């Protein structure tokens, strides 16, 4: 899965939160100073090219854009990419690094294991 830049991720967060919308609607979901419509239009086109957004024509020159992937799908893909790149495809190494750096305690890891076992 292709990765998003910070600005692209900001746009996707708005589509995930608010659903399908036109560029001008997207602009209203930004605080002042809002990005220019042309800037957002360019970024949305890039997101379409990357496969994250698609559109439907409302009129000949008016389009509504919508997310093609869910936030959860993006998270899973991003996590997989990090694990593959930094931990040699090993989730065990990734979890071990989190425990060693005290980002997750051994007790939290045990709780997680119990939770997973319950749902299996």
N, C-alpha and C positions, 0 to 999 in steps of 0.2 A: 504494500500500500504506500502510495506517495505521502510524504509528510507535508504538513502545512507550516507556513511562516507564521509569526505571531499575528500579523495583520489579517492573514487569511483565516486563522483560527478565530479571531474576534468576529469576523463576518459569519463564519459557520456557527458560532455560538448563538448569534442572533437568529439565524434560520432555525436552529434546533429549538430555541426558546419560543419564538413567535410564529413559526410555521411559514408557509408560502407567502411571498410578498414581492412587490415591485421595488425597483431601486430607490425611488423616492420614499417609499415606506421604510425601507432599510435605513435610510438616512435619518429618519425621525427617531430611531432607537439609539442614537448617539447623543452624548452630551455636547454642549457647546465647547469649543468650536467644532461643528459637525464637518466631517469630510465632504469634499465637493462631490456632486453626483457623478461627474466624469471619472473621478478617482475610484468611487465605488463600482461604477460600471466596468472599469478596467479590471478591478480585482474580481468581480463576479465572473467575468469572461474567463479569467485565469482559472478560477475554481471550476467552471464548466469544463474547460480543457483538461483539468486534472481528474475530472469525473466525480467531484464532490457535489456539484449542483447541476440541475437541469432546468429547463423552462418550458412554459406553454404560452402560446400567443393568445392574448386577450383581444387584440385588434392587430391591424397590419404593423403598427409600430410600438405596440405596448405589450410587454412580456411580464409574466409572473414567474419568479424563480423559486425553486424548492430543493431541499436537501435530497440527495440520492442515497446517502448513507446515514445511519443513525450515529448519535454521539457515542453509544456503547461500541458500535462496530469500529469507529475511529480509535477509541481508547484501546480496544483489543489489538488492533493493527499496530498502533504506536508502541504498545508494550512489547509485542512480539518483535518489532524492529529493534528496540533497545536491547532486549534480551539476546537477540541474534547477533547484533553488532558488538555489544560490550561484554557479553558473557558466553560467547561461543555457542549459542543456541541452547544454553543450559539454564532452565528456570531454577534448578537446585542451586546453582552458583549465584544467581541473582538473589534468591531468598537468603542464602548464606551471607552474602555481602550486606544485606539489610540487617540481619541479626548481629553480625560483627561490628557494624558501624552504629549499633544501638538505635536504629530507626524503627525496629520492631523488637520487642522483648521476646524471650523464650516463652514466657507465659502467654503472650498474645499469639504466638505461633501455635501453641498447644490449643488455645481457644479456637483458632482458625481451623485446625485439624479436626477438632470435635464438631464444629459447625459443618464442615464439608462432609464428615462421616454421617451426620444426621440427614443431610440432603441427598445422600446416595442411596 
